[in-house]
């Protein structure tokens, strides 16, 4: 198993925002974490990534404990993070934003086909190649999202944590971002843990889905099971 989360607890002050979270992500998986707003989905990603300090529990990646590690150590272990806010550098060019994702500032093993290079990024993100010297702040919302994903891939992650990638995008860009995630999972072999408010996007991508309610994961289900069950959708997703 690539990622194993066991009995993970996280607090914001006195607020117990994650309560005994358990999940597994295998090699090559694309798994969605869904639920209503405020259930703790983004906090779960941040806790795995070390951006929020966990209170207790275990996070194992590739068989090694990483729970409580600093974010840069978790990134070096092989986990990438695409934040909901994108956090690109608006004054820097597309190329410079991508190069900031390289661990240690130098691309290693460029002859290895599994290494993410600028050329490989542009193969999967042709729109970024067209804008290579354009400032990040001049890109559309969808292009900025692709840049954020591409920057994370430049760190050569085995697992990508992706938080709300289609938020605020028009339908055409939603489809493009959805296709990019499908491509890097199926064709590039990157495992993905996805938080996504767009149910149809999540259903079209994920093999398995964890459903959160009141700071805990209450259900694990396949995409087809969720798609066919109005009762489960009403219980976990509908307002």
C-alpha positions as CSV (number, residue, x, y, z in Angstrom):
1,X,0.0,0.0,0.0
2,X,1.4,3.4,-1.0
3,X,-0.4,5.5,1.7
4,X,-1.9,4.2,4.9
5,X,-3.7,6.6,7.3
6,X,-4.8,5.1,10.6
7,X,-6.8,6.8,13.4
8,X,-5.7,10.3,12.4
9,X,-6.8,13.1,14.7
10,X,-6.2,16.8,14.1
11,X,-7.3,19.8,16.2
12,X,-7.6,23.5,15.5
13,X,-7.3,24.8,19.1
14,X,-10.1,23.1,21.0
15,X,-11.9,22.1,17.8
16,X,-11.5,18.4,17.0
17,X,-11.6,18.7,13.2
18,X,-10.4,15.2,12.2
19,X,-11.6,12.3,14.3
20,X,-10.0,9.0,13.7
21,X,-9.5,9.2,10.0
22,X,-8.6,5.9,8.2
23,X,-7.8,5.5,4.5
24,X,-5.6,3.6,2.0
25,X,-4.3,4.7,-1.4
26,X,-2.6,2.1,-3.5
27,X,-0.1,2.4,-6.3
28,X,-1.8,3.8,-9.3
29,X,-5.1,4.6,-7.5
30,X,-7.2,7.7,-8.0
31,X,-9.3,8.0,-4.9
32,X,-11.8,10.9,-4.1
33,X,-12.5,12.3,-0.6
34,X,-16.0,13.8,-0.7
35,X,-18.4,15.5,1.7
36,X,-20.3,18.7,2.5
37,X,-18.4,21.9,3.2
38,X,-16.7,22.0,6.6
39,X,-16.4,18.3,7.1
40,X,-12.6,18.3,7.1
41,X,-11.6,17.2,3.6
42,X,-9.0,19.9,3.0
43,X,-7.7,19.5,6.6
44,X,-7.2,15.8,5.9
45,X,-5.0,16.6,2.9
46,X,-3.1,19.3,4.9
47,X,-2.6,16.9,7.8
48,X,-1.1,14.2,5.5
49,X,1.1,16.8,3.9
50,X,2.3,18.1,7.3
51,X,0.8,21.6,6.7
52,X,-1.4,21.0,9.8
53,X,0.1,19.3,12.8
54,X,-1.7,16.1,13.7
55,X,-2.7,15.3,17.2
56,X,-2.4,11.6,17.1
57,X,-2.5,8.7,14.7
58,X,-0.3,7.3,11.9
59,X,0.5,8.3,8.3
60,X,2.6,5.8,6.5
61,X,3.9,6.3,3.0
62,X,5.6,3.5,1.1
63,X,5.7,1.6,4.4
64,X,7.5,4.4,6.4
65,X,6.0,6.6,9.0
66,X,5.8,10.2,8.0
67,X,3.1,11.5,10.4
68,X,4.2,14.7,11.9
69,X,7.1,15.3,9.5
70,X,7.7,18.8,8.1
71,X,6.1,19.4,4.7
72,X,9.5,19.5,2.9
73,X,10.4,16.1,4.2
74,X,7.0,14.7,3.1
75,X,7.6,16.2,-0.3
76,X,11.0,14.6,-0.5
77,X,9.4,11.3,0.4
78,X,7.3,11.4,-2.7
79,X,4.1,13.3,-2.0
80,X,3.0,16.4,-4.0
81,X,0.3,18.9,-3.0
82,X,-1.9,21.0,-5.2
83,X,-3.6,23.6,-2.9
84,X,-7.1,24.9,-3.5
85,X,-5.7,28.4,-3.7
86,X,-3.1,27.3,-6.5
87,X,-0.5,29.6,-5.0
88,X,1.4,30.3,-8.1
89,X,3.8,33.2,-8.3
90,X,2.0,35.8,-10.5
91,X,5.1,37.8,-11.4
92,X,7.2,34.8,-12.5
93,X,6.9,33.2,-15.9
94,X,5.3,29.8,-16.4
95,X,8.8,28.3,-16.8
96,X,10.1,29.8,-13.6
97,X,7.0,28.7,-11.7
98,X,7.5,25.1,-12.9
99,X,11.2,25.1,-12.0
100,X,10.3,26.1,-8.4
101,X,8.8,22.7,-8.1
102,X,12.1,20.9,-8.6
103,X,13.5,19.4,-5.4
104,X,17.0,20.9,-4.7
105,X,16.7,23.1,-7.7
106,X,18.1,20.5,-10.2
107,X,16.4,18.0,-12.3
108,X,18.0,14.6,-11.8
109,X,18.0,11.5,-13.9
110,X,16.7,13.3,-17.0
111,X,17.2,10.2,-19.1
112,X,14.8,8.3,-16.9
113,X,11.4,8.3,-18.6
114,X,9.7,8.5,-15.2
115,X,11.4,11.7,-14.3
116,X,9.3,14.8,-14.7
117,X,11.1,17.3,-16.9
118,X,10.0,20.5,-18.5
119,X,9.5,18.6,-21.8
120,X,7.4,16.0,-20.2
121,X,5.3,18.6,-18.4
122,X,4.6,20.3,-21.8
123,X,3.6,17.0,-23.3
124,X,0.8,16.7,-20.8
125,X,0.1,20.4,-20.6
126,X,0.5,21.8,-24.1
127,X,-1.2,25.1,-23.2
128,X,1.6,25.8,-20.7
129,X,4.1,25.4,-23.5
130,X,2.3,28.0,-25.5
131,X,2.7,30.4,-22.6
132,X,6.1,29.4,-21.4
133,X,7.4,33.0,-21.0
134,X,4.1,34.5,-19.9
135,X,3.7,35.7,-16.3
136,X,1.6,33.3,-14.1
137,X,-0.7,36.1,-13.1
138,X,-1.7,36.6,-16.8
139,X,-3.0,33.1,-17.2
140,X,-6.6,32.1,-17.0
141,X,-7.9,30.3,-13.9
142,X,-7.8,27.0,-15.6
143,X,-4.3,27.6,-16.9
144,X,-3.1,28.6,-13.4
145,X,-4.6,25.3,-12.1
146,X,-2.6,23.4,-14.7
147,X,0.5,25.3,-13.7
148,X,-0.1,24.5,-10.0
149,X,-0.4,20.8,-10.9
150,X,2.6,20.9,-13.2
151,X,4.7,22.5,-10.6
152,X,3.9,19.8,-8.1
153,X,4.7,17.1,-10.7
154,X,8.2,18.6,-11.1
155,X,9.0,17.3,-7.7
156,X,8.4,13.7,-9.1
157,X,5.7,12.6,-6.6
158,X,4.4,9.1,-6.5
159,X,1.2,10.5,-4.9
160,X,-0.5,13.8,-5.6
161,X,-2.9,15.4,-3.1
162,X,-5.2,17.6,-5.1
163,X,-7.6,20.0,-3.4
164,X,-10.7,21.3,-5.3
165,X,-9.0,21.6,-8.8
166,X,-12.1,22.7,-10.7
167,X,-13.3,25.3,-8.2
168,X,-14.3,28.5,-9.9
169,X,-13.6,27.3,-13.5
170,X,-15.9,27.5,-16.5
171,X,-17.2,24.2,-17.9
172,X,-14.6,24.0,-20.7
173,X,-11.7,24.4,-18.3
174,X,-13.4,22.0,-15.8
175,X,-13.3,19.4,-18.5
176,X,-9.7,20.2,-19.4
177,X,-8.4,19.9,-15.8
178,X,-10.4,16.7,-15.4
179,X,-8.7,15.2,-18.4
180,X,-5.3,16.3,-17.2
181,X,-5.8,14.5,-13.9
182,X,-7.1,11.4,-15.7
183,X,-4.0,11.5,-18.0
184,X,-1.4,11.8,-15.3
185,X,-3.0,9.0,-13.3
186,X,-3.6,6.5,-16.1
187,X,-0.7,7.3,-18.5
188,X,1.9,8.7,-16.1
189,X,1.1,6.4,-13.2
190,X,0.8,9.0,-10.5
191,X,-1.6,8.1,-7.7
192,X,-4.0,10.8,-6.7
193,X,-6.1,11.6,-3.6
194,X,-8.7,14.1,-4.8
195,X,-11.0,16.5,-3.0
196,X,-13.5,17.8,-5.4
197,X,-16.9,19.5,-5.1
198,X,-18.0,18.6,-8.6
199,X,-19.6,15.2,-8.1
200,X,-19.6,14.3,-11.8
201,X,-15.9,15.1,-12.1
202,X,-15.2,12.9,-9.1
203,X,-17.4,10.1,-10.3
204,X,-15.7,10.1,-13.7
205,X,-12.2,9.9,-12.3
206,X,-12.2,8.0,-9.0
207,X,-12.2,4.2,-8.6
208,X,-13.1,4.5,-4.9
209,X,-14.6,7.3,-2.8
210,X,-14.4,8.1,0.9
211,X,-17.3,10.0,2.2
212,X,-16.8,12.4,5.2
213,X,-19.4,13.5,7.7
214,X,-18.8,15.4,10.9
215,X,-14.9,15.3,10.8
216,X,-14.7,11.5,10.2
217,X,-14.9,9.1,7.3
218,X,-18.1,7.2,7.6
219,X,-18.3,5.4,4.3
220,X,-16.1,3.9,1.6
221,X,-17.8,3.2,-1.7
222,X,-17.2,2.7,-5.4
223,X,-18.0,5.4,-7.9
224,X,-20.7,3.3,-9.5
225,X,-22.3,2.6,-6.1
226,X,-22.4,6.3,-5.2
227,X,-23.8,7.2,-8.7
228,X,-26.7,4.7,-8.3
229,X,-27.6,5.5,-4.7
230,X,-29.7,8.6,-4.1
231,X,-29.9,7.8,-0.4
232,X,-26.2,7.9,0.1
233,X,-25.8,11.1,-1.9
234,X,-28.5,12.7,0.1
235,X,-26.9,11.6,3.4
236,X,-23.4,12.7,2.7
237,X,-23.4,15.3,-0.1
238,X,-26.7,17.2,-0.6
239,X,-27.3,20.3,1.4
